[in-house]
Amino acid sequence: MSSAQRVAAVRQFNRFYTRTIGVLGDRLQTTPYSLTEARVIYELSQGEQMETVELRNRLGLDPGYLSRIFTRFEADGVVRLGRSQADSRRQTVQLTESGRRVFATLDQHAGLEMAALLDRLGDSDQMRLLTAMSTIERLLYTPAPGAQVTLRPPVAGDMGWVAHRQGVVYAEEYGYDHYFEALVGRIVADYVENHVPGLEDAWIAEVDGVPAGSIFCVRKDETTAQLRLLFVEPWARGLGVGGKLVRQCLRFAIDAGYRDMVLWTNKDLDAARRIYERAGFQLISEEQEERFGGMQTFQNWQVRLSEATV
């Protein structure tokens, strides 16, 4: 598919989805407000007060257009405009009590309309739709500065995601063949089938609720834990995801009573290597091998957990 065809396909989907959710016209269904006006009200509902310039930057709106919206909202009694205490040159805006009631009505109507849309589908098709929407969100998501990184246990679908995403990303970035994805799949399957609670664990990292990385801690022997499958999505790099995952893995191994932790990696993974070095890992050995579609230099690293940086 050519670049022009891909662009046309995305635009076609946008037109279809906009038409489906009923906001193609000038006003939202059952409300007197346009989609943009409803979005402004939603953003204002998330806090007590904000500067208008912050709201404008967040939504990417033209200053004149936003000013006209505020003029209408103020006339309707929906918002209250003022001046920032920190800088009187800056205008502030907040919802009035009437404005919060407007938001509650908009929110209720939106929920009912979306529930009606989902009711057209059976349970399995609803889950397919939600999975596809999550994929779109993940692929197009760009984290804002200060985005929140959280770790959680794996849930249904995460193990497949780990194997799929590592297979795709390492093929794109390093030219790995399908044997690498098969290796990841075997590691994941072995963890699921032989998981020892209290001695092994795994974590999925999320950035603002979007899956962004993973790591596994598995038992190598009675005194040694092994760090496996550290992965960070390309769009989430630089946010501290990898470091947070490694520190969690180390803390778990310490609490589980292990003495050492080891890992196996590829010399080409520079960002991961820097994370390991900061955590206290030391290079023990390396060897070259023809694997994953080319010559690789594999490395073995180790850290005494009592000396790890967590």
C-alpha positions as CSV (number, residue, x, y, z in Angstrom):
1,M,0.0,0.0,0.0
2,S,1.4,3.4,-1.0
3,S,1.8,6.4,1.3
4,A,-1.1,8.1,-0.5
5,Q,-3.3,5.0,0.0
6,R,-2.5,4.9,3.7
7,V,-3.4,8.5,4.2
8,A,-6.7,8.0,2.3
9,A,-7.5,5.0,4.4
10,V,-7.0,6.9,7.7
11,R,-9.1,9.8,6.4
12,Q,-11.9,7.4,5.4
13,F,-11.8,5.9,8.9
14,N,-12.0,9.4,10.4
15,R,-15.0,10.3,8.3
16,F,-16.7,7.0,9.2
17,Y,-16.1,7.2,12.9
18,T,-17.2,10.9,13.1
19,R,-20.4,10.0,11.2
20,T,-21.0,7.0,13.5
21,I,-20.8,8.8,16.8
22,G,-23.1,11.5,15.5
23,V,-21.0,14.6,15.8
24,L,-20.6,15.5,12.1
25,G,-23.1,18.3,12.4
26,D,-22.6,21.6,14.1
27,R,-24.0,20.5,17.5
28,L,-23.8,17.4,19.7
29,Q,-26.9,15.3,19.8
30,T,-29.4,16.5,22.5
31,T,-27.2,19.4,23.6
32,P,-26.9,23.1,22.5
33,Y,-23.1,22.8,22.3
34,S,-20.7,21.9,19.5
35,L,-18.1,19.2,19.9
36,T,-15.3,21.7,20.5
37,E,-17.4,23.6,23.1
38,A,-18.2,20.3,24.9
39,R,-14.5,19.5,25.0
40,V,-13.7,22.9,26.5
41,I,-16.3,22.2,29.2
42,Y,-14.8,18.8,29.8
43,E,-11.3,20.2,30.3
44,L,-12.6,22.9,32.7
45,S,-14.5,20.2,34.7
46,Q,-11.1,18.5,35.6
47,G,-10.1,21.3,38.0
48,E,-11.2,24.4,39.8
49,Q,-9.5,27.0,37.7
50,M,-6.9,27.3,34.9
51,E,-5.3,30.0,32.8
52,T,-6.9,30.5,29.4
53,V,-3.5,30.2,27.7
54,E,-3.0,26.8,29.3
55,L,-6.4,25.6,28.0
56,R,-5.7,27.1,24.6
57,N,-2.4,25.3,24.3
58,R,-3.9,22.0,25.6
59,L,-6.6,22.0,23.0
60,G,-4.7,23.7,20.2
61,L,-7.4,26.3,19.6
62,D,-7.2,29.6,17.9
63,P,-7.2,32.5,20.5
64,G,-10.0,34.4,18.8
65,Y,-12.1,31.2,18.5
66,L,-11.6,30.4,22.2
67,S,-12.4,33.9,23.1
68,R,-15.8,33.7,21.3
69,I,-16.5,30.5,23.1
70,F,-15.9,32.1,26.4
71,T,-18.1,35.1,25.5
72,R,-21.0,32.7,24.9
73,F,-20.2,30.6,28.0
74,E,-20.1,33.7,30.2
75,A,-23.4,34.9,28.8
76,D,-24.9,31.5,29.5
77,G,-23.6,31.5,33.0
78,V,-21.4,28.5,32.3
79,V,-18.0,30.0,33.2
80,R,-16.5,32.7,35.3
81,L,-13.5,34.7,33.9
82,G,-10.9,36.4,36.1
83,R,-7.3,37.4,36.4
84,S,-4.4,35.3,37.7
85,Q,-3.2,36.2,41.1
86,A,0.4,35.4,40.0
87,D,0.2,37.6,36.9
88,S,-2.7,40.0,36.4
89,R,-2.0,40.0,32.7
90,R,-3.1,36.4,32.4
91,Q,-6.8,35.5,32.2
92,T,-8.3,32.7,34.2
93,V,-11.4,30.7,33.7
94,Q,-13.5,28.2,35.7
95,L,-16.8,26.5,35.6
96,T,-19.7,28.0,37.6
97,E,-22.1,25.7,39.5
98,S,-24.4,26.0,36.5
99,G,-21.4,25.1,34.3
100,R,-20.8,21.9,36.3
101,R,-24.4,20.9,35.9
102,V,-24.0,21.5,32.1
103,F,-21.0,19.2,32.2
104,A,-22.9,16.5,34.1
105,T,-25.7,16.6,31.5
106,L,-23.2,16.4,28.6
107,D,-21.4,13.5,30.3
108,Q,-24.6,11.6,31.0
109,H,-25.8,12.0,27.4
110,A,-22.4,11.0,26.0
111,G,-22.4,7.9,28.2
112,L,-25.9,6.9,27.1
113,E,-25.2,7.4,23.4
114,M,-22.0,5.3,23.6
115,A,-23.7,2.6,25.6
116,A,-26.4,2.4,22.8
117,L,-23.7,2.2,20.2
118,L,-22.0,-0.7,22.0
119,D,-25.3,-2.5,22.5
120,R,-25.4,-3.0,18.8
121,L,-22.6,-5.5,19.2
122,G,-22.3,-8.8,21.1
123,D,-19.8,-9.2,23.9
124,S,-17.0,-10.7,21.8
125,D,-17.4,-8.0,19.2
126,Q,-17.4,-5.3,21.9
127,M,-14.0,-6.7,23.2
128,R,-12.7,-6.7,19.6
129,L,-13.7,-3.1,19.2
130,L,-12.1,-2.0,22.5
131,T,-8.9,-3.9,21.7
132,A,-8.7,-2.2,18.3
133,M,-9.4,1.2,19.9
134,S,-6.6,0.6,22.5
135,T,-4.2,-0.3,19.7
136,I,-5.0,3.0,17.8
137,E,-4.5,5.0,21.1
138,R,-1.2,3.2,21.8
139,L,0.2,3.8,18.3
140,L,-0.8,7.4,18.0
141,Y,-0.2,8.4,21.7
142,T,2.4,11.0,22.4
143,P,3.2,11.4,26.1
144,A,3.2,14.9,27.5
145,P,6.1,16.2,29.6
146,G,5.7,14.8,33.1
147,A,3.6,11.8,32.0
148,Q,2.9,9.4,34.8
149,V,4.7,6.0,34.7
150,T,3.0,3.2,36.7
151,L,3.7,-0.5,37.0
152,R,1.0,-3.2,37.3
153,P,0.8,-7.0,37.2
154,P,0.0,-8.6,33.8
155,V,-3.6,-9.2,32.9
156,A,-5.3,-11.2,30.2
157,G,-3.7,-10.3,26.8
158,D,-0.5,-8.9,28.2
159,M,1.6,-12.0,27.5
160,G,0.6,-12.0,23.9
161,W,1.3,-8.2,23.7
162,V,4.9,-8.8,25.1
163,A,5.8,-11.3,22.5
164,H,4.1,-9.4,19.7
165,R,5.6,-6.0,20.4
166,Q,9.1,-7.3,21.0
167,G,8.9,-9.2,17.8
168,V,7.8,-6.2,15.8
169,V,10.1,-3.6,17.4
170,Y,13.3,-5.7,17.3
171,A,12.6,-6.6,13.7
172,E,12.1,-2.9,12.8
173,E,15.1,-1.6,14.8
174,Y,17.7,-4.5,14.6
175,G,16.5,-6.7,11.7
176,Y,15.7,-9.7,14.0
177,D,13.9,-12.5,12.2
178,H,10.9,-14.5,13.5
179,Y,13.2,-16.8,15.6
180,F,13.6,-14.0,18.1
181,E,9.8,-13.6,18.5
182,A,9.7,-17.4,18.9
183,L,12.3,-17.1,21.7
184,V,10.3,-14.4,23.5
185,G,7.1,-16.5,23.1
186,R,8.9,-19.5,24.7
187,I,10.1,-17.4,27.7
188,V,6.7,-16.0,28.2
189,A,5.0,-19.4,28.0
190,D,7.5,-20.9,30.4
191,Y,6.8,-18.2,32.9
192,V,3.1,-18.7,32.6
193,E,3.3,-22.5,32.9
194,N,5.9,-22.7,35.7
195,H,5.5,-19.4,37.6
196,V,6.6,-19.7,41.3
197,P,4.6,-17.1,43.3
198,G,6.9,-15.2,45.7
199,L,10.0,-16.2,43.8
200,E,9.0,-15.0,40.3
201,D,7.0,-12.0,39.0
202,A,6.4,-9.8,36.0
203,W,5.3,-6.2,35.5
204,I,3.7,-4.1,32.7
205,A,4.6,-0.4,32.7
206,E,2.0,2.1,31.6
207,V,2.4,5.8,30.7
208,D,-0.8,7.6,31.4
209,G,-2.6,4.3,31.3
210,V,-1.1,3.1,27.9
211,P,1.1,0.0,27.9
212,A,4.7,1.1,27.5
213,G,7.0,-1.7,28.7
214,S,7.5,-4.9,30.5
215,I,10.0,-7.0,32.6
216,F,10.2,-10.4,34.1
217,C,12.0,-11.7,37.2
218,V,12.5,-15.5,37.1
219,R,14.3,-18.0,39.3
220,K,17.6,-19.3,37.9
221,D,18.7,-21.3,41.0
222,E,18.3,-21.1,44.8
223,T,20.4,-18.0,45.2
224,T,20.2,-16.3,41.7
225,A,17.3,-14.5,40.0
226,Q,17.3,-13.7,36.3
227,L,16.1,-10.5,34.7
228,R,14.3,-11.2,31.4
229,L,12.5,-9.4,28.6
230,L,13.1,-5.8,29.6
231,F,11.2,-3.8,26.9
232,V,10.2,-0.2,26.4
233,E,8.1,1.0,23.6
234,P,10.0,3.4,21.3
235,W,7.5,6.3,22.0
236,A,8.0,5.9,25.7
237,R,11.8,6.0,25.8
238,G,13.3,8.9,27.8
239,L,10.5,8.9,30.3
240,G,12.3,6.7,32.9
241,V,10.2,3.6,32.1
242,G,13.2,1.2,31.7
243,G,14.8,2.4,34.9
244,K,11.6,2.0,36.9
245,L,11.1,-1.5,35.6
246,V,14.6,-2.6,36.5
247,R,14.5,-1.1,40.0
248,Q,11.2,-2.9,40.6
249,C,12.7,-6.2,39.4
250,L,15.7,-5.7,41.7
251,R,13.6,-4.9,44.7
252,F,11.5,-7.9,44.2
253,A,14.5,-10.2,44.0
254,I,16.0,-8.7,47.2
255,D,12.7,-9.2,49.0
256,A,12.5,-12.8,47.7
257,G,15.8,-13.6,49.3
258,Y,18.0,-14.0,46.2
259,R,21.8,-13.1,46.5
260,D,22.5,-12.3,42.9
261,M,20.7,-11.3,39.7
262,V,21.9,-12.1,36.2
263,L,20.7,-11.1,32.7
264,W,21.5,-12.0,29.1
265,T,21.4,-9.2,26.5
266,N,22.7,-8.0,23.1
267,K,25.6,-5.6,22.9
268,D,23.7,-3.5,20.4
269,L,21.0,-2.5,23.0
270,D,22.8,0.6,24.2
271,A,20.0,2.2,26.1
272,A,19.3,-1.0,28.1
273,R,23.0,-1.4,28.9
274,R,23.2,2.0,30.4
275,I,20.2,1.2,32.6
276,Y,21.9,-2.0,33.8
277,E,25.1,-0.2,34.5
278,R,23.4,2.5,36.6
279,A,21.7,-0.3,38.6
280,G,25.1,-1.8,39.4
281,F,25.3,-4.7,36.9
282,Q,28.7,-5.6,35.7
283,L,29.6,-7.3,32.4
284,I,30.8,-10.9,33.1
285,S,31.3,-12.3,29.6
286,E,30.3,-12.0,25.9
287,E,30.2,-14.3,22.9
288,Q,29.4,-14.0,19.2
289,E,26.8,-16.2,17.6
290,E,24.9,-16.3,14.3
291,R,21.3,-15.9,15.4
292,F,18.1,-14.0,14.7
293,G,19.2,-13.4,11.1
294,G,22.7,-12.1,11.6
295,M,25.9,-12.2,13.7
296,Q,25.1,-11.1,17.3
297,T,27.3,-10.2,20.3
298,F,25.5,-11.5,23.4
299,Q,26.5,-10.4,26.8
300,N,26.0,-11.8,30.3
301,W,25.7,-9.3,33.2
302,Q,25.5,-9.8,37.0
303,V,25.0,-7.8,40.1
304,R,25.3,-8.7,43.8
305,L,21.9,-7.6,45.1
306,S,23.4,-6.2,48.3
307,E,25.3,-3.7,46.1
308,A,22.5,-3.0,43.6
309,T,21.2,0.6,43.1
310,V,17.4,0.5,43.7
